[in-house]
C-alpha cells in the first residue's frame, strides 16, 4: 500500500470544535414482566482515592501465539507509561512508542514534555478488584517460571501483591525456629521514579506488621535473602507474608518455603514447595487503581495540557484522554498530532478497519514477530501511514500519525480520546498474504468507534468535564 493521507472533506476545525456532549444514553426500554435490570444512567466516573499511582499495567490473560510471557504467567501484554505519558513496547514489541503528543499553534510545534515525575501524578478511581481482572499471586507450572520441581509461586508486578500462610507455632514454644525460602526477585521500576519493594514480613491476625525479615527496595536491602529466624514468634499464631510492589514488568518467584523447629525437626509450613498448588496458602487480591493523570504542562501558544491514562487488567484496550485548555483571551486554532512507532518497523501491515474506516487502524507484523495492535481515534482530520506490500517486505513505514485540527475558545477546554488495542493473537502465524486481517483488533475497534457514547465501559474513569468537552467521539 502506498503512503496515503486521508482527509474528511466535510469535517473542519469548526466541526471538531462543536461536537462535544455528555456521557450518552439509550432509548427507553420496553417494560418486562418481571422488570429487567435498569441500564446504568451513565459511566462510572473518576473518583478520588487514597491508593497510590502506578505506571505499568499488565493485561491479565494468556496470548494465543504460543510465546511465553515475559512479564509472568497469565499476563500477556503491558501498557507502560513513559515520562511524556506516551506508551512503550506493549510487552511483545507491538510498538517502540505510542501516542506521542505534539501541538502546533501559529506555525510553531511543541511536543508534550518528557519530564514527568512520579510525585506529580494523581491516581483516581474506580478502584479495581478481581472482577476487573486484578491478578493476585499465583502458583504456576510453566517451566519458564518454575524454580525447582514442578511448581513455584509467582508474585506479579503491580501495586501490592502478596503470598501468605498462617502458621500455628504454639507447639514450638521455647524452641528455635528457622525460616528458609528460595527463588528470585525481579522488583524495580520502569520509567518513573516510583517506589518499589519486595519484602518478607510477619503479620498478626489484624494484618499489622510485627517484623520485617527481609526487604529489598530502591534505597537498599535489609536482612538476608533466603533465611531468617522465627524463634521470637515461637508459641504464637502468625502470618508469614511474601509481598511486593513493582513496576519493572517482571514477576518474582518464590519456592521451597520452610519453617523448621530445629529442636524437634517439625515442619510448620504446608505445601512449601507448591507441588500441591495453592493448598495451605492465601493469595489475596488487593484493590488497585489504574486511572492516572499526568502533571499539567504549559504549552506555548495555547495554555495547558494534561494527559490521563486508564485501563483495567481484563480488557484489551488502554485509553488516553488529553485535555487542552486555552488560558488566553482569544480563540486559538491548533493542530494536534499523535504519532506511534510500530515495533514491526517497515514490515508492518497497516489498514483502516472495515466498519470504522475513518476512525480506526489495525496493524499486524508482516515479519512474523509481534502480536497485533490497533488504534481508535474517532473523528480526526487526517491520518498518515504506509503499509508493507508483502509478507516480510520492508517497504512500509514504522510511524503512524493522525491529526485533529481544532479551534479552542478563549478560556475553555477541549478533550480528545485515543484508544490503543493490544491483541492476544498474532495474525502473521496464519496469514498467507497482506490481505489477512487482525480480527480480534478489528472487532473491538469497531465496537469502540461506533458505541463509545452508549457503551459506558469505554468511558469508565473519565470525568464529566472530559465527557462534556470531548470532540472526537
PyMOL commands that set and color helices and strands:
alter all, ss='L'
color gray80, all
select helices_A, chain A and resi 13-17+118-120+130-132+143-145+170-172+231-233+345-347+427-429+439-451+456-459+464-468
alter helices_A, ss='H'
color red, helices_A
select strands_A, chain A and resi 4-7+47-48+56-60+75-80+87-89+95-105+108-111+122-125+138-140+152-155+158-168+177-184+197-203+209-217+220-222+227-229+237-246+252-261+291-293+297-299+303-311+317-326+332-342+348-352+360-365+373-376+382-385+399-408+413-422
alter strands_A, ss='S'
color yellow, strands_A
deselect
rebuild
show_as cartoon
